Amino acid sequence: MKRLLKIFSKVMGIKEVLITEETSKEDTPAWDSFNSLMLVSEIESAFNIKFSIQEAVSIKSVKDIKNILEKHGIILI
């Protein structure tokens, strides 16, 4: 989970300690369409995976990202 938090923090410009699984687009002002694309790109690079279009557009929270990563066989602790 630490790696994901580091990426999310970098892209959204918020401190890691403020990020939880419940962190969502609704409570993160910087989470706009551009940063959504940046987030997906950074996660794909860091974890060496490729999101489908459906997966990328379905992301609304950190928990959604964690669930998608698990579907790709990446378990975050």
C-alpha positions in Angstrom: 0.0 0.0 0.0 3.0 2.3 0.7 3.9 2.4 -3.0 0.4 3.3 -4.0 0.2 6.0 -1.4 3.5 7.5 -2.6 2.2 7.6 -6.2 -1.2 9.0 -5.2 0.5 11.7 -3.0 2.9 12.7 -5.8 0.2 13.0 -8.5 -2.5 14.7 -6.3 0.0 16.8 -4.3 -1.3 15.7 -0.9 0.5 14.2 2.1 0.5 10.4 2.3 -0.8 10.5 5.9 -4.0 12.1 4.6 -4.7 9.3 2.2 -7.0 6.4 3.1 -8.8 3.7 1.1 -11.9 6.0 1.3 -10.1 8.9 -0.3 -12.2 9.7 -3.4 -12.6 12.2 -6.3 -15.3 13.9 -4.2 -12.9 14.9 -1.4 -9.7 15.4 -3.4 -9.9 18.8 -5.3 -6.8 17.9 -7.4 -8.4 14.7 -8.7 -9.5 16.0 -12.1 -9.5 14.3 -15.4 -5.9 15.2 -16.1 -4.6 13.8 -12.8 -6.8 10.7 -13.3 -4.8 10.0 -16.4 -1.5 10.8 -14.7 -2.5 8.5 -11.8 -3.3 5.6 -14.1 -0.1 6.1 -16.0 2.1 6.3 -12.9 0.4 3.2 -11.4 0.8 1.2 -14.6 4.5 2.1 -14.8 5.2 1.3 -11.1 3.4 -2.0 -11.0 4.2 -3.0 -14.6 0.5 -3.6 -15.6 -2.0 -2.2 -18.1 -5.4 -1.0 -17.0 -8.3 -1.6 -19.4 -10.3 1.5 -20.4 -13.2 0.2 -18.2 -10.9 -0.1 -15.2 -9.4 3.3 -15.7 -12.7 5.1 -16.0 -14.2 3.2 -13.0 -11.7 4.6 -10.5 -13.5 6.8 -8.0 -11.4 6.1 -4.9 -8.2 4.6 -3.6 -10.1 1.5 -2.7 -11.1 1.1 -6.4 -7.4 1.3 -7.4 -6.5 -1.3 -4.8 -9.3 -3.6 -6.0 -8.1 -3.3 -9.6 -4.5 -4.0 -8.7 -5.7 -7.1 -6.8 -7.5 -8.3 -10.0 -4.1 -8.0 -11.7 -2.5 -10.2 -9.1 -0.9 -7.4 -7.0 -1.7 -7.6 -3.3 -1.0 -4.4 -1.4 -0.2 -4.6 2.3 
